[in-house]
Amino acid sequence: MGSLRTRGFSHYRWQTGQVAWLLHRITGLALVLYITMHIWVVSSLQLGEGPFEATMAFVQSPLFRFLEVGLFFCVIYHALNGLRVIAIDFLGATEKHVPIFWVLVVVGGVLWVIGGADMITHAIEQMNHGDPFFPSLGG
C-alpha cells in the first residue's frame, strides 16, 4: 500500500457534477434516517400516552430543533438537485448542468436561510426559557 500521493489521489480534482452526485446521495441517506426516526416516534403511540409524551419531549429539545434546520437543507437540496437531474436526463441540459447547479444552489440557499432562520430563532427562544440543549433520556 502506497501513500495517497503514490496512488494518484494528489492530482484528483472534484468536478461540479461529482459534488452534486455525492451531496445527493448523502442527503438521500439523511432523509432515509429521518423517515426511520419519524416512524419510531409515531410507533411510540402504540405504547400508550405516557411513552408517546416522553418520546415527543425528547425530540422537541433545542438539539432536535437545530437538527431540523439540517433536515430542511437535505429536503431542499435533494428536491432541487432531483429537478436538475431530470433536466439533464430528459430535457437535454447536459452541457448546462454546471450553471443549473449554481442557480439551484443560490435558490436553495435563499430558501434555506429564510426557513432556517425561523427554526433557529425558535430553538434559541426555547433555550432562553430554560429548556436544556441536549434531551434527557431518563424521562
Stockholm file with secondary structure:
# STOCKHOLM 1.0

chainA/1-139         MGSLRTRGFSHYRWQTGQVAWLLHRITGLALVLYITMHIWVVSSLQLGEGPFEATMAFVQSPLFRFLEVGLFFCVIYHALNGLRVIAIDFLGATEKHVPIFWVLVVVGGVLWVIGGADMITHAIEQMNHGDPFFPSLGG
#=GR chainA/1-139 SS CCCTTTTTGGGCCCCHHHHHHHHHHHHHHHHHHHHHHHHHHHHGGGGCHHHHHHHHHHHTSHHHHHHHHHHHHHHHHHHHHHHHHHHHHHSCCGGGHHHHHHHHHHHHHHHHHHHHHHHHHHHHHHHHTTCCSSCCSCC
#=GC SS_cons         CCCTTTTTGGGCCCCHHHHHHHHHHHHHHHHHHHHHHHHHHHHGGGGCHHHHHHHHHHHTSHHHHHHHHHHHHHHHHHHHHHHHHHHHHHSCCGGGHHHHHHHHHHHHHHHHHHHHHHHHHHHHHHHHTTCCSSCCSCC
//
